Amino acid sequence: MVPSDSAGQDNRVLVMLQRLLAIRDAELRPALDQASTLVAETFDADKVDIFVYRPEADTLVALGTSLTPMGERQRALGLNRLPLSNGGRAAWCFRTGEAYLTGHADEDTAELRGVVEQLRVRSMMNYPIEVDGERRGLLQVDSARPEHFTARDLDALGAVAGWIGLILHRAELVERMTSDAERRGRRQAGDEVARITRRQQEIAILLAEGLSNAAIAERLVISEGTVANHIEHILRRLELQSRTQVAVWAVERGLYRSDQDADESEVPTDRRRSRAGIVRDTSAAAD
């Protein structure tokens, strides 16, 4: 690691930790990729991975990998996914919760041959990552040079692993909050759509398509008066002021997509009516 003096080393690690906490990307993978690259720069490493454990597959998955040649080679070889059943030092570190340091990975019979022979890793540091007291993954730092890392580097990596655990936790919280908000939004949109009848939803879609009352009446095989009555009911139930607002409402709730015209234009009229669940009305009272 450069510089070799302890004061310079401490300063570089401190700067890195500050930069790690400055990562503001809300998405997990980009945030962890940034963190991995920062760690690689600090430890002058050829590759850094942030492995996260996926219990459903009993596998460590590199959600963050440094943007380095060895990192790219690892992706190409598929070594960014490590089933615990395959063994190796990453699996051992995760299972035992113990940190690991070697300067001669090629002499370690417990290491995966792909890591040694295909990636040509010689020096390695592994440190478990915990989130809220639960072991969630590990931080792995690799170099193609023998004896590249020291015990002091491994101690520093412990602090880094702790801070990356914070980044992982923060990103997961953001993802969870975003997912919850999307579910609430879909539920609210569904509740709003349910405020009008199926026929009124069809008319709202046709308003979004830009059709006049006469064109809607022809499309649905009902009278213009019935169309007007439905639009009046839609406005009142949704507390809107104009047919333009109804059109916007239909688009925002996903009832109408701008590519529907092209899709529907290639389908015969009778089939369009059948697919949309539109039946011939015998009287205005039927609506």
URLIN-V967157 format. One line per field, one symbol per residue. phi: phi as a letter, one per 20 degrees, with the letter a starting at -180 (. if undefined). psi: psi as a letter, one per 40 degrees, with the letter a starting at -180 (. if undefined). A space follows every 50 residues. Layout:
BEGIN
phi->???
psi->???
END
This chain:
BEGIN
phi->.dfefffffgfffffffffffefdffeffgffffffffffffeleeaccd edfdffdlcedfeccfecgfffffgfemeeccgfffmnfffffffemdfb cbdbffeefeeffffeeeemfddbccbfddclmdfdrbdcccbfefledd ffffffffffffffgffffffffffffffffffffffffffffffcffff fffffffffnffgfffgffelcefffffffffffgffelddbffffffgf ffemfcdfefgffffedggffffffemedfeeafffe
psi->ihididddddddddddddddeehehdidddddddddddddddefidihig hhhgddefihhgehhigiddddddddeeeehghdeeaiddddddddeiih hiegdeeheeihddddddefhdhihhhihihfehheaihhhiiehifdii dddddddddddddddddddddddddddddddddddddddddddeeiiddd ddddddddeeiidddddddefiiddddddddddddddefieidddddddd ddeedhieeddddddehidddddddefhihheiddd.
END
